[in-house]
């Protein structure tokens, strides 16, 4: 992978918001290493705004994931990839889909872009490794000649002030993740209710965040304490990041947003059951507490409350 010069680069990161956030360090490292190159990110629409505002990419293609059965859409993307004058591809997904893209992009005649993967084989074997995703990326970057992957500056993500929601510093962000609770994989709703009451008594205002799909569960939790603020469905990812910089701590079931909260430096406690992959994609940050139980029904409120005193 030493062809020179490397002027046009494609970075591929589509699957999983947890892994997208954990890839921030790799995005930053690629940008630093190829400071004068034109770097394009192939991703999905949900992450495109974050990618465009990050400064790590000159261009963002957000048609990376096509609906099942939409072979016309995938064929159009593959044609675009084949026509792109690329010198280098950093595949940070290492999936069956991207292995297929790689195969389709090979040219029988002419120059073919170098392709960086976390494993040399044709398939997504790296997804089954026990190592953490960040460590996998560190190894992949090193194999491509990028030996430094420092923590990125995320000031572009945290500009603004959470006071626009009428909040003062010192609140506790809670991301229950209603879908996990409904599947029996999360901390019981009644425990969240008990925790919000306890936090309110201590003078630490609970603030609930989540998507519209979480609304029914989050309303139950918010109703348990008059001091609780429910922002479900009212925040963008940028709002959540700004809220995190002014929060005293954050808590939630295993979910992508917890990685974002931890990444911007919020003291974060995340709950993992046997159904989660803690070793693969746990949050990374300055203050992270992992609360692990085979069955989260066995995790007492007292232990969670203690974990929220992270600094």
CORZI-V144200 format. One record per backbone hydrogen bond with DSSP energy under -1.0 kcal/mol. CO is the residue of the C=O (numbers start at 1). NH is the residue of the N-H. If there is no record, write none. Layout:
co={CO CO}
nh={NH NH}
//
This chain:
co={7 8 8 9 10 11 12 16 17 18 19 21 23 24 25 26 27 28 29 30 34 38 39 39 40 41 42 43 44 45 47 48 49 59 61 67 69 70 71 72 73 74 75 76 77 78 79 80 84 87 88 89 90 95 96 97 98 99 100 101 114 116 123 124 125 126 132 133 134 135 136 137 138 139 140 141 142 154 161 162 163 171 172 173 174 175 177 178 179 180 180 181 188 189 190 191 192 193 194 195 196 197 198 199 200 205 206 207 208 210 211 212 214 215 216 217 218 219 221 222 225 229 231 236 237 238 239 240 241 243 246 249 250 251 252 255 256 256 257 258 259 260 261 262 267 268 269 270 271 272 273 277 278 280 287 289 291 294 295 296 300 301 302 303 304 306}
nh={38 87 88 40 90 42 92 20 21 22 23 24 27 28 29 30 31 32 33 34 37 9 58 59 11 61 13 64 47 48 51 52 53 41 43 70 71 74 75 76 77 78 79 80 81 82 83 84 86 114 10 116 12 99 100 101 102 103 104 105 89 91 125 127 128 129 136 137 138 139 140 141 142 143 144 146 145 157 164 165 166 248 207 251 209 253 181 182 183 185 186 184 192 193 194 195 196 197 198 199 200 201 202 204 203 172 229 174 231 233 214 215 218 219 220 221 222 223 224 225 228 208 234 240 241 242 243 244 245 246 170 173 269 175 271 258 259 260 261 262 263 264 266 265 250 289 252 291 254 293 276 281 282 133 268 270 272 274 298 299 304 305 306 307 308 309}
//
